[in-house]
Amino acid sequence: MTSIPEALLWCLSAGTAAAVVLAALSIRARGQRADLRSRLSAAEEQNSATLHSNTELSARLRATEAEIRHLAGTRLPDLTLALAHPHVPVPGLMDARFAGTETDQALNAVLEQVSDAITKERARVDAAAQSTLRGATTTIQALLYRLQTALQDMQHRYDDPNVAQDLLNADFLNEQALRRIQATGVVCGAWPGLTREDSYLAELVVGATSRLRGYERVQVSNQLRDPIAVVARAVEPIAIVVTELLANALHHSHRELPVTITLQQGNRGASVIVDDYGVGMHDDELKAAMELLSGDDDLLLTQLGDPPRSGFAAAGQLVRQYGFGVHVEPSPYGGVRAVVYIPGDPLLTVLDESAQPMSVMAPLPHRSAVPDRSSSVLPTGSATPPPAAAQPAPAAQPAPSYEAPVQQAEGELPRRRRRKPVSELDESAERTASLPPRSPEETGSRWAALQRGTESGRAAAQSEPPRSPEGNAQS
């Protein structure tokens, strides 16, 4: 048997070991190549994600810049317009992706800060304007009152009918200017400017009617049960409100259509109801009018329009200050109905007609529905009160020199009897006894002449020529 040389065995062993080593190295190299390929793939994916993220960041940055430009160029200017004109819309975000994000919150914070700054500045400027205008209107109003007094003195001084008619025309024009100045001053926070005595509500309405052009179209219906009067401090404010409501009714209705006023008495107050047959008001106009008449919100002069409409605004200021109410609604006659509600406590009282008789110019209540003022209870079994000639004259009694309160039931209007001092009554009785008595025909003739002269003078202030006294007497 042939034996393998020992050297050859060593060679075969060395070759086998080298092969094993080479195989191990080959396997390790393949693993490293696979690992490198996976790492390279991950690096490529990361690089791709980074590029995509950079692209999104760039797009978002451009969108943010566009939103800022949109804020400065569109949203802020529209916001300033919307603060003056609420119907102007303020646009929102251009890109809906920013909704609810920090960017959206930051932009809204800018809008709120700008809005607050503009609102405060507008209020400051408007307050300064109102202060200046209030001082100017107060001075002009005082001058117009002095002019009114001078014209009235001249009317009593001159007997020439032509001069008297011209003075009446000038007095009526002065009344128009005084009404406009007075309403403007009230809007700016000024005092109405007059202090009057307690006045009958019917007299107040007639006085408010006489301040307007077209007063002859106003028809007053007195449905009051008692001789109700307005307390002194509220007479002029309520007269201003009624005048402005009548001016609105006369202006927005045809000059041949009447404007009716109804005086109603309730359990806890009285109402002045103004109805016109004009063009009416839309829902949004009624809403805006009620906002002005409520007097709840502070008013800016810029909200009155151009030219400014101060009637409802002045009424709202007086409503807030004196505590009565004004409501406007569609009239059943197709126009507008305005209601002035005057609470009995504390703005109304009941006067004693024997101590303070009502003016003959005031409309009398409908006696068919209201008991006689001299007696609140009719005789039993009679359908009508006895004639004036059959009623016995009351015996003269000395009047106290104080105001005696009258007992009233809960919920009724406050009553107060006004009495003159005894000395004044005695002097008045002596003067009356020294004058010759006038017949009813003479008294009626004097009042008719006064009414004809007043109507002729006020009619001259209108566009059509005034009617002559002869024509009025014939009509």
C-alpha positions, 0 to 999 in steps of 0.5 A, spaced: 500 500 500 502 506 497 502 511 503 501 519 502 507 523 503 506 527 509 508 534 506 502 533 501 497 532 507 500 538 510 498 542 503 491 539 503 490 541 510 493 548 508 488 549 502 482 546 505 483 552 511 484 557 506 478 555 502 474 556 509 477 562 510 475 565 503 468 562 504 467 566 510 470 572 508 466 572 501 460 571 506 462 577 510 463 581 504 456 580 501 453 582 508 456 588 508 454 590 501 447 588 503 448 593 509 451 598 505 445 598 500 440 598 505 443 604 508 444 607 501 436 606 500 435 609 507 439 615 506 436 616 499 429 616 502 431 621 508 434 625 502 427 625 498 423 626 505 427 632 506 426 635 500 419 634 500 419 637 507 423 643 504 418 644 499 412 644 503 415 649 508 417 654 502 409 653 500 407 654 507 411 660 507 409 663 501 402 662 503 403 665 510 406 671 506 400 671 501 395 671 508 399 677 511 398 681 504 391 679 504 390 682 511 394 689 510 391 690 503 383 687 503 381 685 510 384 691 514 381 696 509 374 692 509 374 692 517 375 700 517 369 700 512 365 695 516 366 699 523 362 705 519 357 701 515 355 694 518 353 692 512 360 691 509 362 684 510 369 683 512 373 677 508 376 671 511 382 667 510 385 666 503 387 659 505 383 654 509 389 650 511 390 656 516 383 655 519 384 654 527 392 655 527 396 659 530 397 663 524 389 664 524 389 666 531 395 671 530 391 675 524 385 675 528 388 678 534 391 684 529 384 685 527 381 685 534 387 690 536 385 695 530 378 694 531 379 697 538 383 702 536 379 705 531 373 704 535 376 708 541 379 713 536 372 714 533 368 715 540 374 720 542 373 724 535 365 724 535 365 726 543 369 732 541 365 734 535 359 733 540 362 737 545 363 743 540 356 742 536 353 742 543 356 749 545 354 752 538 347 750 538 346 752 545 348 759 544 344 759 537 338 756 541 339 762 546 339 767 540 333 764 537 329 765 543 331 772 544 329 773 537 322 769 538 321 774 544 322 780 540 318 778 535 312 777 540 313 784 543 313 787 536 306 783 534 303 786 540 306 793 539 304 794 532 297 794 530 298 794 522 295 788 519 301 787 514 306 788 519 303 783 524 302 778 518 310 779 516 311 778 524 307 772 524 311 769 518 318 771 521 316 768 528 314 761 524 320 761 520 324 762 527 320 756 530 323 752 524 330 754 525 329 753 533 326 746 532 332 744 528 337 747 533 334 744 539 333 737 536 341 737 534 343 740 541 339 734 544 342 729 540 349 732 542 347 731 550 344 738 551 339 740 555 332 741 551 333 749 553 326 750 556 322 750 563 315 750 563 309 749 568 305 743 568 301 743 562 295 739 559 297 733 555 292 736 549 295 743 550 302 740 549 300 736 543 297 742 540 303 746 541 307 741 538 303 741 532 304 749 531 311 748 530 311 744 523 309 746 516 303 743 514 300 743 521 293 744 518 293 737 516 293 734 523 287 732 526 287 731 534 282 726 537 282 727 545 280 721 548 282 722 555 277 721 561 281 726 566 284 733 565 291 729 565 297 734 565 305 733 564 309 735 569 313 741 568 320 737 567 318 733 562 313 738 558 318 740 553 322 733 552 315 730 550 313 736 546 320 735 542 318 728 541 311 729 539 314 734 534 319 730 531 314 724 530 309 729 527 314 732 522 316 725 520 309 723 518 307 730 515 314 729 511 312 722 508 305 723 506 302 726 501 300 734 502 293 732 501 292 726 506 291 728 514 295 726 520 291 723 526 293 724 533 289 720 538 290 721 546 288 715 550 288 714 557 290 707 560 290 705 568 297 707 569 299 712 563 297 716 557 299 715 550 299 719 544 298 715 538 300 718 531 298 715 524 299 717 517 297 715 511 304 715 507 309 711 504 310 707 510 317 703 512 320 697 511 322 692 516 330 694 516 327 701 517 323 700 522 328 696 526 333 702 525 328 707 527 327 702 534 334 702 535 334 710 535 328 711 539 330 706 544 336 710 546 340 704 549 346 705 545 351 711 545 350 714 538 355 717 533 354 723 529 356 719 523 351 714 524 345 720 522 347 720 515 348 725 510 344 730 511 344 728 518 337 725 520 336 727 528 329 727 529 329 719 532 336 720 535 333 726 539 327 722 541 331 716 543 336 721 547 330 724 551 327 717 552 333 715 556 333 721 560 326 722 562 323 715 562 317 715 557 317 710 551 316 711 544 314 705 539 313 705 531 310 700 527 306 699 521 299 703 521 293 699 519 292 705 514 298 703 510 303 708 513 306 708 520 304 709 527 308 712 532 306 711 540 308 715 545 307 712 552 307 717 558 307 713 565 303 716 570 308 715 575 312 720 575 311 724 569 303 725 569 298 729 574 291 731 574 290 739 574 284 742 577 281 746 571 277 751 575 284 753 578 288 752 571 283 752 565 285 749 559 286 753 553 280 754 548 285 751 542 286 745 545 281 739 543 276 737 548 275 730 550 269 726 547 263 728 552 259 722 549 264 717 552 267 721 558 263 723 564 262 731 565 268 734 568 264 737 574 261 731 576 264 724 575 257 720 576 251 722 573 244 722 576 240 716 577 235 714 571 238 720 567 242 718 560 245 725 559 248 730 564 243 736 565 244 742 561 249 747 563 244 752 564 240 748 569 246 746 573 247 750 580 253 755 580 258 752 586 259 757 592 265 761 592 270 758 598 277 761 600 282 757 597 288 754 601 295 757 599 298 750 598 297 744 594 292 739 597 294 732 595 288 728 592 286 721 595 287 716 589 286 708 588 292 704 587 294 704 580 291 710 578 294 717 575 297 721 581 292 727 582 294 734 585 290 740 585 293 747 584 290 753 588 292 760 588 294 764 594 288 767 597 291 774 596 292 773 588 284 770 588 282 777 592 286 781 587 283 777 581 276 778 583 277 785 584 280 786 577 274 782 574 269 786 578 272 793 575 272 790 568 265 790 564 262 783 563 263 781 556 258 777 552 259 770 549 258 773 542 264 778 544 268 773 547 267 768 541 268 774 536 275 775 539 277 768 539 275 767 532 279 773 530 285 771 534 285 764 530 284 767 523 290 772 524 294 766 527 292 761 521 293 767 516 300 768 518 303 761 519 300 759 512 304 765 509 310 761 511 308 756 506 309 755 498 302 757 497 299 764 498 296 766 505 288 766 506 285 773 507 281 774 513 275 775 509 276 768 506 277 765 512 271 768 515 267 765 509 270 758 510 
